[in-house]
Amino acid sequence: MFLIGGTLVGYPNSVPPLINHWTPAFPAFYVALAIPVGAWMASDELLARLRWVMPVTLATGLFVLGWLNLDFYFHRYYADPESLKSNQYRFSQENYEVQTAQSRYQASLGPEYDVFTVGQSPWPYDPAATRYLVAGQQWSALPNPSAELPAIRLGNKGLAFLFFRGSEQYQQLTYQLHPGGTDGEVTSHRGKHLFYTYVLAPAQVSALHK
């Protein structure tokens, strides 16, 4: 039932309709479950000195499969809100789209940067995903930029400022308080604007001390 029905169930909320979520993966699950059972049954026919090969091969294969899934999910998977009809689903996917883009952008900077979200962001920050992608990076929200931007303590790390929708008016103030940085923009997979960035490398921050 799951094997046949799962592969035939459409997902009408999408344009074009998609096969529904996890159900198409059931055949792969069944194969994955059958392999160790078959290997165990066949192990009696193997020479005793070769029996270690099968469990080692299976363990290696499962490890590689798990690593590939994690790598794909955190580094290459992307949400596509434009493909959805329902506004409720679209909003949820937009939320995930921006969270993913922010985490990956912060990871591209590396741990030698302190990251600040300037103003009120309509999208919640995802610390768990960001910590998985980059360790040791400090992120802070600045909901009151006029008071908090001047109070930033300069250390030996670079600075990265993120400006989401509705916070663009604080870009000029950031430029004045922390001059010499580089403007940027992060877009979605389809090229839609997500947020602006302003980055000062560690060397540029050190120069501000002088």
Phi and psi in degrees as GROMACS dihedral restraints (atoms count N, CA, C in turn):
[ dihedral_restraints ]
;  ai    aj    ak    al  type     phi  dphi    fc
    3     4     5     6     1   -64.4    20    10
    4     5     6     7     1   -39.3    20    10
    6     7     8     9     1   -64.0    20    10
    7     8     9    10     1   -45.1    20    10
    9    10    11    12     1   -82.1    20    10
   10    11    12    13     1   -52.3    20    10
   12    13    14    15     1   -63.9    20    10
   13    14    15    16     1   -36.9    20    10
   15    16    17    18     1   -62.9    20    10
   16    17    18    19     1   -37.6    20    10
   18    19    20    21     1   -80.3    20    10
   19    20    21    22     1    -8.8    20    10
   21    22    23    24     1  -108.5    20    10
   22    23    24    25     1    -8.9    20    10
   24    25    26    27     1   -77.2    20    10
   25    26    27    28     1   123.4    20    10
   27    28    29    30     1   -88.3    20    10
   28    29    30    31     1   165.9    20    10
   30    31    32    33     1  -119.9    20    10
   31    32    33    34     1    90.2    20    10
   33    34    35    36     1   -68.2    20    10
   34    35    36    37     1   -12.8    20    10
   36    37    38    39     1   -71.5    20    10
   37    38    39    40     1   -14.5    20    10
   39    40    41    42     1  -101.7    20    10
   40    41    42    43     1   152.8    20    10
   42    43    44    45     1  -123.9    20    10
   43    44    45    46     1   110.8    20    10
   45    46    47    48     1   -74.3    20    10
   46    47    48    49     1   165.6    20    10
   48    49    50    51     1   -57.5    20    10
   49    50    51    52     1   138.7    20    10
   51    52    53    54     1  -110.9    20    10
   52    53    54    55     1   153.2    20    10
   54    55    56    57     1   -65.9    20    10
   55    56    57    58     1   137.0    20    10
   57    58    59    60     1   -68.0    20    10
   58    59    60    61     1   107.5    20    10
   60    61    62    63     1    38.3    20    10
   61    62    63    64     1  -116.7    20    10
   63    64    65    66     1   -82.1    20    10
   64    65    66    67     1   -19.1    20    10
   66    67    68    69     1   -59.0    20    10
   67    68    69    70     1   -33.9    20    10
   69    70    71    72     1   -64.3    20    10
   70    71    72    73     1   -16.6    20    10
   72    73    74    75     1   -84.1    20    10
   73    74    75    76     1    -6.7    20    10
   75    76    77    78     1   -55.2    20    10
   76    77    78    79     1   -44.3    20    10
   78    79    80    81     1   -57.3    20    10
   79    80    81    82     1   -40.0    20    10
   81    82    83    84     1   -65.4    20    10
   82    83    84    85     1   -37.6    20    10
   84    85    86    87     1   -62.4    20    10
   85    86    87    88     1   -43.8    20    10
   87    88    89    90     1   -62.6    20    10
   88    89    90    91     1   -41.5    20    10
   90    91    92    93     1   -63.8    20    10
   91    92    93    94     1   -43.2    20    10
   93    94    95    96     1   -62.5    20    10
   94    95    96    97     1   -37.3    20    10
   96    97    98    99     1   -72.3    20    10
   97    98    99   100     1   -32.4    20    10
   99   100   101   102     1   -75.4    20    10
  100   101   102   103     1   -29.7    20    10
  102   103   104   105     1   -60.0    20    10
  103   104   105   106     1   -52.6    20    10
  105   106   107   108     1   -64.5    20    10
  106   107   108   109     1   -33.1    20    10
  108   109   110   111     1   -65.0    20    10
  109   110   111   112     1   -45.7    20    10
  111   112   113   114     1   -64.2    20    10
  112   113   114   115     1   -37.7    20    10
  114   115   116   117     1   -65.7    20    10
  115   116   117   118     1   -39.0    20    10
  117   118   119   120     1   -65.2    20    10
  118   119   120   121     1   -41.1    20    10
  120   121   122   123     1   -67.9    20    10
  121   122   123   124     1   -33.9    20    10
  123   124   125   126     1   -82.7    20    10
  124   125   126   127     1   -14.2    20    10
  126   127   128   129     1   -64.3    20    10
  127   128   129   130     1   -26.9    20    10
  129   130   131   132     1   -64.0    20    10
  130   131   132   133     1   -23.4    20    10
  132   133   134   135     1   -89.8    20    10
  133   134   135   136     1    -8.9    20    10
  135   136   137   138     1   -85.0    20    10
  136   137   138   139     1   153.8    20    10
  138   139   140   141     1   -65.3    20    10
  139   140   141   142     1   145.6    20    10
  141   142   143   144     1   -57.4    20    10
  142   143   144   145     1   -35.4    20    10
  144   145   146   147     1   -75.0    20    10
  145   146   147   148     1   -10.4    20    10
  147   148   149   150     1  -107.5    20    10
  148   149   150   151     1     0.2    20    10
  150   151   152   153     1   -67.8    20    10
  151   152   153   154     1   -23.4    20    10
  153   154   155   156     1   -70.0    20    10
  154   155   156   157     1   -20.2    20    10
  156   157   158   159     1   -64.4    20    10
  157   158   159   160     1   -42.0    20    10
  159   160   161   162     1   -64.1    20    10
  160   161   162   163     1   -52.6    20    10
  162   163   164   165     1   -63.8    20    10
  163   164   165   166     1   -35.7    20    10
  165   166   167   168     1   -65.0    20    10
  166   167   168   169     1   -42.4    20    10
  168   169   170   171     1   -63.5    20    10
  169   170   171   172     1   -43.5    20    10
  171   172   173   174     1   -64.2    20    10
  172   173   174   175     1   -44.3    20    10
  174   175   176   177     1   -62.8    20    10
  175   176   177   178     1   -41.6    20    10
  177   178   179   180     1   -64.1    20    10
  178   179   180   181     1   -42.8    20    10
  180   181   182   183     1   -63.1    20    10
  181   182   183   184     1   -42.8    20    10
  183   184   185   186     1   -65.6    20    10
  184   185   186   187     1   -38.8    20    10
  186   187   188   189     1   -63.3    20    10
  187   188   189   190     1   -45.9    20    10
  189   190   191   192     1   -63.7    20    10
  190   191   192   193     1   -41.7    20    10
  192   193   194   195     1   -62.0    20    10
  193   194   195   196     1   -44.3    20    10
  195   196   197   198     1   -63.2    20    10
  196   197   198   199     1   -42.2    20    10
  198   199   200   201     1   -64.6    20    10
  199   200   201   202     1   -41.5    20    10
  201   202   203   204     1   -64.1    20    10
  202   203   204   205     1   -38.6    20    10
  204   205   206   207     1   -64.9    20    10
  205   206   207   208     1   -45.3    20    10
  207   208   209   210     1   -63.5    20    10
  208   209   210   211     1   -43.2    20    10
  210   211   212   213     1   -62.5    20    10
  211   212   213   214     1   -42.0    20    10
  213   214   215   216     1   -66.0    20    10
  214   215   216   217     1   -44.3    20    10
  216   217   218   219     1   -63.9    20    10
  217   218   219   220     1   -44.9    20    10
  219   220   221   222     1   -85.8    20    10
  220   221   222   223     1   -22.8    20    10
  222   223   224   225     1  -112.7    20    10
  223   224   225   226     1   -29.0    20    10
  225   226   227   228     1  -125.6    20    10
  226   227   228   229     1   -20.3    20    10
  228   229   230   231     1   -69.6    20    10
  229   230   231   232     1   140.5    20    10
  231   232   233   234     1  -140.1    20    10
  232   233   234   235     1   148.5    20    10
  234   235   236   237     1   -83.5    20    10
  235   236   237   238     1   152.8    20    10
  237   238   239   240     1  -133.9    20    10
  238   239   240   241     1    79.9    20    10
  240   241   242   243     1   -60.3    20    10
  241   242   243   244     1   -29.1    20    10
  243   244   245   246     1   -66.5    20    10
  244   245   246   247     1   -16.3    20    10
  246   247   248   249     1   -88.0    20    10
  247   248   249   250     1    -0.9    20    10
  249   250   251   252     1  -103.9    20    10
  250   251   252   253     1   146.7    20    10
  252   253   254   255     1   -89.9    20    10
  253   254   255   256     1   -43.9    20    10
  255   256   257   258     1   -70.9    20    10
  256   257   258   259     1   130.5    20    10
  258   259   260   261     1   -64.1    20    10
  259   260   261   262     1   -35.0    20    10
  261   262   263   264     1   -64.7    20    10
  262   263   264   265     1   -46.8    20    10
  264   265   266   267     1   -65.5    20    10
  265   266   267   268     1   -38.6    20    10
  267   268   269   270     1   -62.4    20    10
  268   269   270   271     1   -43.0    20    10
  270   271   272   273     1   -62.5    20    10
  271   272   273   274     1   -43.1    20    10
  273   274   275   276     1   -61.9    20    10
  274   275   276   277     1   -41.0    20    10
  276   277   278   279     1   -70.6    20    10
  277   278   279   280     1   -34.9    20    10
  279   280   281   282     1   -62.6    20    10
  280   281   282   283     1   -40.6    20    10
  282   283   284   285     1   -58.3    20    10
  283   284   285   286     1   -50.0    20    10
  285   286   287   288     1   -66.8    20    10
  286   287   288   289     1   -36.5    20    10
  288   289   290   291     1   -59.4    20    10
  289   290   291   292     1   -46.6    20    10
  291   292   293   294     1   -71.1    20    10
  292   293   294   295     1   -42.1    20    10
  294   295   296   297     1   -57.8    20    10
  295   296   297   298     1   -45.0    20    10
  297   298   299   300     1   -63.6    20    10
  298   299   300   301     1   -44.5    20    10
  300   301   302   303     1   -62.9    20    10
  301   302   303   304     1   -40.7    20    10
  303   304   305   306     1   -64.8    20    10
  304   305   306   307     1   -46.4    20    10
  306   307   308   309     1   -61.3    20    10
  307   308   309   310     1   -42.9    20    10
  309   310   311   312     1   -70.0    20    10
  310   311   312   313     1   -36.4    20    10
  312   313   314   315     1   -64.5    20    10
  313   314   315   316     1   -46.0    20    10
  315   316   317   318     1   -61.2    20    10
  316   317   318   319     1   -38.0    20    10
  318   319   320   321     1   -64.0    20    10
  319   320   321   322     1   -34.2    20    10
  321   322   323   324     1   -66.6    20    10
  322   323   324   325     1   -24.1    20    10
  324   325   326   327     1   -74.8    20    10
  325   326   327   328     1   -36.7    20    10
  327   328   329   330     1    93.6    20    10
  328   329   330   331     1   175.3    20    10
  330   331   332   333     1   -75.3    20    10
  331   332   333   334     1    -8.2    20    10
  333   334   335   336     1   -86.3    20    10
  334   335   336   337     1    23.3    20    10
  336   337   338   339     1  -133.1    20    10
  337   338   339   340     1   143.1    20    10
  339   340   341   342     1   -99.3    20    10
  340   341   342   343     1   130.5    20    10
  342   343   344   345     1  -111.8    20    10
  343   344   345   346     1   137.9    20    10
  345   346   347   348     1  -129.5    20    10
  346   347   348   349     1   131.2    20    10
  348   349   350   351     1   -92.9    20    10
  349   350   351   352     1   114.9    20    10
  351   352   353   354     1   -89.9    20    10
  352   353   354   355     1   124.6    20    10
  354   355   356   357     1    82.4    20    10
  355   356   357   358     1  -171.9    20    10
  357   358   359   360     1   -86.1    20    10
  358   359   360   361     1   120.9    20    10
  360   361   362   363     1   -93.8    20    10
  361   362   363   364     1   135.0    20    10
  363   364   365   366     1   -74.1    20    10
  364   365   366   367     1    -6.4    20    10
  366   367   368   369     1  -116.1    20    10
  367   368   369   370     1   130.6    20    10
  369   370   371   372     1   -69.6    20    10
  370   371   372   373     1   147.1    20    10
  372   373   374   375     1   -80.2    20    10
  373   374   375   376     1   143.6    20    10
  375   376   377   378     1  -110.0    20    10
  376   377   378   379     1    90.1    20    10
  378   379   380   381     1   -68.5    20    10
  379   380   381   382     1   -31.8    20    10
  381   382   383   384     1   -64.6    20    10
  382   383   384   385     1   -47.9    20    10
  384   385   386   387     1   -64.8    20    10
  385   386   387   388     1   -39.0    20    10
  387   388   389   390     1   -66.3    20    10
  388   389   390   391     1   -41.5    20    10
  390   391   392   393     1   -63.4    20    10
  391   392   393   394     1   -34.1    20    10
  393   394   395   396     1   -65.6    20    10
  394   395   396   397     1   -38.1    20    10
  396   397   398   399     1   -82.4    20    10
  397   398   399   400     1   -32.9    20    10
  399   400   401   402     1  -147.1    20    10
  400   401   402   403     1   125.3    20    10
  402   403   404   405     1   -98.7    20    10
  403   404   405   406     1   144.6    20    10
  405   406   407   408     1    83.4    20    10
  406   407   408   409     1     9.7    20    10
  408   409   410   411     1   -95.6    20    10
  409   410   411   412     1   134.6    20    10
  411   412   413   414     1   -96.6    20    10
  412   413   414   415     1   128.2    20    10
  414   415   416   417     1  -118.4    20    10
  415   416   417   418     1   140.7    20    10
  417   418   419   420     1  -140.9    20    10
  418   419   420   421     1   146.0    20    10
  420   421   422   423     1   -97.0    20    10
  421   422   423   424     1   140.8    20    10
  423   424   425   426     1  -120.2    20    10
  424   425   426   427     1    78.2    20    10
  426   427   428   429     1   -68.2    20    10
  427   428   429   430     1   -19.8    20    10
  429   430   431   432     1  -121.5    20    10
  430   431   432   433     1    74.9    20    10
  432   433   434   435     1   -58.1    20    10
  433   434   435   436     1   -36.4    20    10
  435   436   437   438     1   -58.9    20    10
  436   437   438   439     1   -35.5    20    10
  438   439   440   441     1   -94.5    20    10
  439   440   441   442     1   -31.7    20    10
  441   442   443   444     1   -89.6    20    10
  442   443   444   445     1   -30.5    20    10
  444   445   446   447     1   -61.2    20    10
  445   446   447   448     1   -45.0    20    10
  447   448   449   450     1   -67.6    20    10
  448   449   450   451     1   -18.7    20    10
  450   451   452   453     1   -90.9    20    10
  451   452   453   454     1     1.0    20    10
  453   454   455   456     1   -65.3    20    10
  454   455   456   457     1   129.4    20    10
  456   457   458   459     1   -87.3    20    10
  457   458   459   460     1   127.1    20    10
  459   460   461   462     1   -86.1    20    10
  460   461   462   463     1   127.8    20    10
  462   463   464   465     1  -119.6    20    10
  463   464   465   466     1  -142.9    20    10
  465   466   467   468     1  -101.2    20    10
  466   467   468   469     1    10.4    20    10
  468   469   470   471     1  -104.1    20    10
  469   470   471   472     1   159.3    20    10
  471   472   473   474     1   -74.1    20    10
  472   473   474   475     1   168.3    20    10
  474   475   476   477     1  -122.3    20    10
  475   476   477   478     1   137.4    20    10
  477   478   479   480     1  -132.6    20    10
  478   479   480   481     1   126.6    20    10
  480   481   482   483     1  -113.9    20    10
  481   482   483   484     1   133.3    20    10
  483   484   485   486     1  -112.5    20    10
  484   485   486   487     1   132.8    20    10
  486   487   488   489     1  -121.1    20    10
  487   488   489   490     1   106.9    20    10
  489   490   491   492     1   -89.8    20    10
  490   491   492   493     1   177.2    20    10
  492   493   494   495     1   -54.4    20    10
  493   494   495   496     1   127.2    20    10
  495   496   497   498     1    94.5    20    10
  496   497   498   499     1    -4.6    20    10
  498   499   500   501     1  -117.3    20    10
  499   500   501   502     1    10.3    20    10
  501   502   503   504     1   -63.2    20    10
  502   503   504   505     1   -24.5    20    10
  504   505   506   507     1   -66.6    20    10
  505   506   507   508     1   -14.5    20    10
  507   508   509   510     1   -91.9    20    10
  508   509   510   511     1     0.7    20    10
  510   511   512   513     1   -64.2    20    10
  511   512   513   514     1   -45.8    20    10
  513   514   515   516     1   -62.4    20    10
  514   515   516   517     1   -40.7    20    10
  516   517   518   519     1   -62.6    20    10
  517   518   519   520     1   -40.4    20    10
  519   520   521   522     1   -63.8    20    10
  520   521   522   523     1   -41.2    20    10
  522   523   524   525     1   -61.2    20    10
  523   524   525   526     1   -41.3    20    10
  525   526   527   528     1   -68.6    20    10
  526   527   528   529     1   -40.6    20    10
  528   529   530   531     1   -77.9    20    10
  529   530   531   532     1   -29.8    20    10
  531   532   533   534     1  -133.0    20    10
  532   533   534   535     1    73.1    20    10
  534   535   536   537     1   -73.6    20    10
  535   536   537   538     1   161.5    20    10
  537   538   539   540     1    95.0    20    10
  538   539   540   541     1     2.1    20    10
  540   541   542   543     1   -84.6    20    10
  541   542   543   544     1  -174.4    20    10
  543   544   545   546     1  -120.7    20    10
  544   545   546   547     1   129.0    20    10
  546   547   548   549     1   -76.6    20    10
  547   548   549   550     1   153.6    20    10
  549   550   551   552     1  -158.0    20    10
  550   551   552   553     1   172.4    20    10
  552   553   554   555     1  -143.6    20    10
  553   554   555   556     1   137.7    20    10
  555   556   557   558     1  -108.8    20    10
  556   557   558   559     1   128.6    20    10
  558   559   560   561     1  -120.0    20    10
  559   560   561   562     1   166.6    20    10
  561   562   563   564     1   -79.7    20    10
  562   563   564   565     1   178.9    20    10
  564   565   566   567     1   -61.0    20    10
  565   566   567   568     1   -29.9    20    10
  567   568   569   570     1   -88.7    20    10
  568   569   570   571     1    -1.0    20    10
  570   571   572   573     1    93.3    20    10
  571   572   573   574     1     8.1    20    10
  573   574   575   576     1   -76.5    20    10
  574   575   576   577     1   138.1    20    10
  576   577   578   579     1   -64.4    20    10
  577   578   579   580     1   134.0    20    10
  579   580   581   582     1  -113.8    20    10
  580   581   582   583     1   -51.1    20    10
  582   583   584   585     1  -164.1    20    10
  583   584   585   586     1   160.2    20    10
  585   586   587   588     1   -95.8    20    10
  586   587   588   589     1   157.8    20    10
  588   589   590   591     1  -132.6    20    10
  589   590   591   592     1   156.3    20    10
  591   592   593   594     1  -144.5    20    10
  592   593   594   595     1   120.1    20    10
  594   595   596   597     1  -126.7    20    10
  595   596   597   598     1   134.4    20    10
  597   598   599   600     1  -117.1    20    10
  598   599   600   601     1   124.4    20    10
  600   601   602   603     1   -68.2    20    10
  601   602   603   604     1   159.7    20    10
  603   604   605   606     1   -52.6    20    10
  604   605   606   607     1   -38.8    20    10
  606   607   608   609     1   -65.3    20    10
  607   608   609   610     1   -36.6    20    10
  609   610   611   612     1   -68.9    20    10
  610   611   612   613     1   -37.0    20    10
  612   613   614   615     1   -66.1    20    10
  613   614   615   616     1   -40.9    20    10
  615   616   617   618     1   -61.8    20    10
  616   617   618   619     1   -35.8    20    10
  618   619   620   621     1   -66.7    20    10
  619   620   621   622     1   -27.8    20    10
  621   622   623   624     1   -69.4    20    10
  622   623   624   625     1   -21.0    20    10
  624   625   626   627     1   -70.4    20    10
  625   626   627   628     1   -28.9    20    10
